[in-house]
Amino acid sequence: MSLRVRPNNRRHEPIHRDGLAALDAALPDLDWRVLPPGAERYSFSAPSGRLAATALGRPGDPRVVLVPGATGSKEDFLLLAPLLAGAGYRVESFDLAGQYESATAGPVPGGAYDYGLFVDDLIAVLESGRTPVHVLGYSFAGLVAELTLARRPDLFASLVLLTTPPDPGQTFRGVRWLGPVSSLVPPHTIASLMVWGIVTNRNHTSPGRLALARMRFRYTSRASLDAIIRLMKHTPDVRRELAGSAVPTLIAVGNRDLWRLRLHRRFARRIGAELRVYPAGHSPCETTPNQLAQHMLTLYARAS
């Protein structure tokens, strides 16, 4: 645990950045399919269907909702959630419709996976308990969180955009290796490249983490993944709404993220958000959770 918690008011005492970096560097490999002690598994009835969810922390504490992105799941926050719960928050997460254990959730017959479906689901999750809520959207889920905040800012206590595409519209144009040709490559092909990169471990993840990543593809709906990639080529522009919002916002990215750092910097300036950069790739919640948690708790303190 990287944050010292005072029993009476559960405020955290920050540890020096070098100490947090040392904790992150010493993280062991683990079985990412096993939830941390005290975590609860449950299912939530959302507009799209039954969503697989987890919660950690005391009921009644201020809520944090961590939303994973495409090809991901609630287990992506295995290291981050205990740090937030230990600081006095009720930490919830769920698999997006069509993803992993929420694979059976999705559009009605004749319908489609669209932004409205994912936004409606997130609104339902946020409205299911105490509001406003501290929300983190990871990658594609950050786009969903942005659209949700533009529609229902009253539900948000704060917003963290974790390695979220920094530009609206055709978001892949800013990706380092794909950008120049991304407009010409169909969504199904981009999705196939993503799956291939994960399954063949192009990012050199640990064995425990890789086992979860590979296993999830046995459940995740390929139609949902293709649809998400298609949506990411046509993302609505809500930068004006984000800039005009009073909700404190943090943009958290790795210095080796898929999207170029200068684009994240420009986005942060455009919407008036704080920017934090970690020695990580696209997954700071997995590789630098102690540093990320420290900055999130600082954001929560400012929001309150």
C-alpha positions in Angstrom: 0.0 0.0 0.0 1.5 3.3 -1.0 -0.8 5.7 0.8 -0.8 6.0 4.5 -4.4 6.4 5.7 -5.4 8.1 8.9 -8.2 6.1 10.6 -10.3 9.0 11.7 -10.7 11.0 8.5 -9.1 8.6 6.0 -7.1 11.3 4.4 -4.0 10.1 2.6 -0.5 11.3 3.3 1.4 11.6 0.0 4.6 9.7 -0.4 7.4 11.2 -2.4 7.3 10.5 -6.1 10.5 8.5 -6.0 9.0 6.3 -3.3 5.9 5.6 -5.4 8.1 4.9 -8.5 10.0 2.4 -6.4 6.8 0.7 -5.3 5.6 0.4 -8.9 9.0 -0.9 -10.1 8.8 -3.6 -7.4 5.3 -4.9 -8.4 5.4 -8.7 -8.6 3.6 -10.8 -11.3 0.3 -12.1 -10.2 -2.8 -14.0 -11.3 -4.9 -11.2 -12.8 -7.9 -13.5 -12.8 -8.1 -13.4 -9.0 -9.7 -10.4 -7.3 -8.1 -8.7 -4.3 -9.3 -9.7 -0.8 -12.7 -8.3 0.1 -13.8 -7.6 -3.5 -17.4 -8.6 -4.4 -18.6 -9.9 -7.7 -22.1 -9.1 -8.9 -24.1 -8.4 -12.0 -25.9 -5.1 -12.8 -29.1 -4.8 -14.8 -28.2 -2.1 -17.4 -30.2 -0.9 -20.4 -28.0 -3.1 -22.6 -28.4 -6.2 -20.4 -26.6 -7.8 -17.5 -23.2 -6.3 -16.9 -20.6 -8.2 -14.8 -19.3 -6.0 -12.0 -17.0 -5.8 -9.0 -16.9 -3.6 -5.9 -14.3 -3.1 -3.2 -14.6 -0.9 -0.1 -17.2 0.0 2.4 -20.8 0.6 1.2 -21.7 4.2 1.9 -18.2 5.6 1.3 -17.8 8.0 -1.7 -18.0 6.1 -4.9 -15.4 5.6 -7.6 -16.4 4.0 -10.8 -13.5 2.6 -13.0 -14.6 1.8 -16.6 -12.4 -0.4 -18.7 -12.1 0.0 -22.5 -12.2 -2.3 -25.5 -10.6 -5.7 -25.1 -10.4 -4.9 -21.4 -12.3 -5.8 -18.2 -12.8 -4.8 -14.6 -9.7 -6.8 -13.7 -7.6 -4.2 -15.3 -7.9 -2.3 -12.0 -6.7 -5.1 -9.8 -3.8 -3.1 -8.4 -5.4 0.4 -8.5 -8.7 -0.4 -6.7 -7.2 -1.5 -3.3 -5.3 1.7 -3.1 -8.4 3.8 -3.6 -10.5 1.6 -1.3 -7.9 1.8 1.4 -8.1 5.6 1.2 -11.9 5.5 2.0 -13.7 5.0 -1.3 -16.1 2.5 -2.6 -14.5 1.3 -5.8 -16.8 -0.2 -8.5 -16.0 -1.4 -12.0 -17.9 -3.3 -14.7 -17.2 -4.9 -18.1 -18.6 -2.9 -21.0 -21.5 -4.5 -23.0 -20.1 -7.2 -25.3 -16.8 -7.4 -23.4 -15.5 -10.4 -21.4 -18.2 -11.4 -18.8 -20.7 -8.8 -20.1 -20.5 -10.5 -23.6 -24.3 -11.2 -23.7 -25.2 -7.6 -23.1 -25.7 -5.5 -26.2 -28.1 -3.8 -28.6 -31.7 -5.0 -29.1 -32.3 -7.1 -32.2 -31.8 -4.9 -35.2 -29.9 -2.4 -33.2 -26.2 -1.6 -33.0 -23.5 -1.0 -30.5 -23.3 2.8 -30.5 -22.2 5.6 -28.2 -25.8 6.0 -26.9 -25.8 2.4 -25.7 -22.6 2.8 -23.7 -23.6 6.2 -22.4 -27.0 4.9 -21.2 -25.2 2.0 -19.4 -22.8 4.3 -17.7 -25.6 6.6 -16.6 -27.5 3.7 -15.1 -24.4 2.5 -13.2 -23.8 6.0 -11.8 -27.4 6.5 -10.8 -27.5 3.1 -9.0 -25.9 4.6 -5.9 -24.6 7.7 -4.2 -23.9 10.6 -6.5 -21.9 12.5 -7.6 -19.3 9.9 -8.5 -15.6 10.0 -9.2 -15.3 8.4 -12.7 -12.3 7.0 -14.6 -12.6 6.1 -18.2 -9.8 3.9 -19.7 -9.0 4.4 -23.4 -12.3 4.0 -25.3 -14.3 4.2 -22.1 -12.8 7.7 -21.6 -14.7 8.8 -24.8 -17.9 7.3 -23.3 -17.2 9.1 -20.0 -16.7 12.4 -21.9 -20.0 12.0 -23.7 -21.7 11.1 -20.4 -20.4 14.1 -18.6 -21.5 16.4 -21.4 -25.0 14.9 -21.0 -25.2 14.5 -17.2 -22.5 16.6 -15.4 -24.5 16.4 -12.2 -23.5 12.7 -11.9 -19.7 13.5 -11.8 -17.6 14.5 -8.8 -14.4 14.2 -10.9 -13.2 12.7 -14.2 -10.0 10.9 -15.0 -9.3 10.2 -18.6 -6.8 7.3 -18.7 -4.9 7.1 -22.0 -8.0 8.3 -23.7 -7.8 9.2 -27.4 -7.0 13.0 -27.3 -8.8 14.1 -30.5 -12.5 13.6 -31.6 -13.5 12.4 -35.0 -11.2 9.8 -36.5 -9.3 9.1 -33.3 -6.8 6.7 -34.8 -5.1 9.4 -36.8 -3.0 10.3 -33.8 -1.8 6.7 -33.2 2.0 6.4 -33.6 2.1 3.3 -35.9 -1.3 3.4 -37.5 -2.1 7.1 -37.9 -0.9 7.7 -41.5 -3.1 4.9 -42.9 -5.8 4.6 -40.3 -8.4 6.4 -42.5 -7.9 3.7 -45.1 -8.0 0.6 -42.8 -11.4 -0.8 -42.1 -12.5 -1.2 -38.4 -12.4 -5.1 -38.6 -8.8 -5.0 -39.7 -7.8 -2.6 -36.9 -9.6 -4.8 -34.4 -7.8 -7.8 -35.8 -4.4 -6.0 -35.4 -5.3 -5.2 -31.8 -6.2 -8.8 -31.0 -3.1 -10.1 -32.7 -0.9 -7.7 -30.8 -2.4 -8.7 -27.5 -2.4 -12.4 -28.0 1.2 -12.5 -29.4 2.3 -10.3 -26.5 3.8 -7.5 -28.6 3.7 -5.3 -25.5 5.8 -7.8 -23.4 3.3 -8.0 -20.5 3.9 -10.4 -17.6 2.8 -14.0 -17.8 0.0 -13.5 -15.2 -1.4 -10.5 -17.1 -1.1 -12.2 -20.5 -3.1 -15.2 -19.3 -6.0 -12.9 -18.5 -5.7 -11.0 -21.7 -5.8 -14.1 -23.8 -8.6 -15.8 -21.8 -10.9 -12.8 -22.3 -11.0 -13.3 -26.0 -12.8 -16.6 -25.5 -15.8 -14.6 -24.2 -15.7 -11.1 -25.8 -18.0 -10.5 -28.7 -16.1 -9.8 -31.8 -19.0 -7.8 -33.1 -18.8 -5.5 -30.1 -15.0 -5.0 -30.7 -15.5 -4.2 -34.4 -18.3 -1.8 -33.5 -16.1 0.0 -30.9 -13.3 0.5 -33.4 -15.9 1.9 -35.9 -17.2 4.3 -33.2 -13.6 5.5 -32.5 -13.5 6.6 -36.1 -16.5 8.8 -35.6 -16.2 10.3 -32.1 -18.4 13.3 -31.4 -16.7 16.5 -30.3 -17.6 17.5 -26.8 -14.5 19.5 -26.0 -16.5 22.7 -25.6 -18.7 21.0 -23.0 -15.7 19.6 -21.2 -14.0 23.0 -21.1 -17.1 24.6 -19.7 -17.7 22.0 -17.0 -16.9 22.6 -13.4 -16.0 19.0 -12.9 -12.2 18.6 -12.0 -10.5 16.6 -14.8 -7.2 14.7 -14.9 -5.7 13.3 -18.1 -3.4 10.4 -17.2 -1.1 8.9 -19.8 2.0 6.9 -20.3 5.0 8.5 -22.0 4.9 5.6 -24.5 1.2 5.7 -25.0 -0.4 4.8 -28.4 -1.2 8.5 -29.0 1.5 11.0 -29.1 2.2 13.0 -26.0 1.9 16.3 -27.7 -1.7 15.5 -28.6 -2.5 14.8 -25.0 -0.9 18.0 -23.9 -2.9 20.0 -26.5 -6.1 18.3 -25.4 -5.4 19.0 -21.7 -4.9 22.7 -22.5 -8.0 22.8 -24.7 -10.3 21.6 -21.9 -8.5 23.0 -18.9 -7.5 19.6 -17.4 -4.5 18.6 -15.4 -2.1 16.3 -17.2 0.0 13.6 -15.6 2.6 11.5 -17.5 3.9 8.2 -16.2 6.8 6.0 -17.3 4.4 3.6 -18.9 2.7 2.6 -22.1 -1.1 2.5 -22.6 -1.8 0.9 -19.2 -0.6 3.1 -16.3 -3.3 1.5 -14.1 -1.4 -1.8 -14.4 2.2 -0.7 -14.4 2.3 2.5 -12.3 -0.8 2.2 -10.1 0.8 3.7 -7.0 1.7 6.9 -8.8 -1.7 7.0 -10.5 -3.6 6.5 -7.3 -1.7 9.3 -5.6 -2.8 11.8 -8.3 -6.3 10.5 -8.3 -6.7 11.0 -4.6 -5.2 14.5 -4.9 -7.9 15.2 -7.5 -10.6 13.8 -5.3 -9.5 16.0 -2.4 -9.6 19.0 -4.7 -13.1 18.0 -5.9 -14.5 17.8 -2.4 
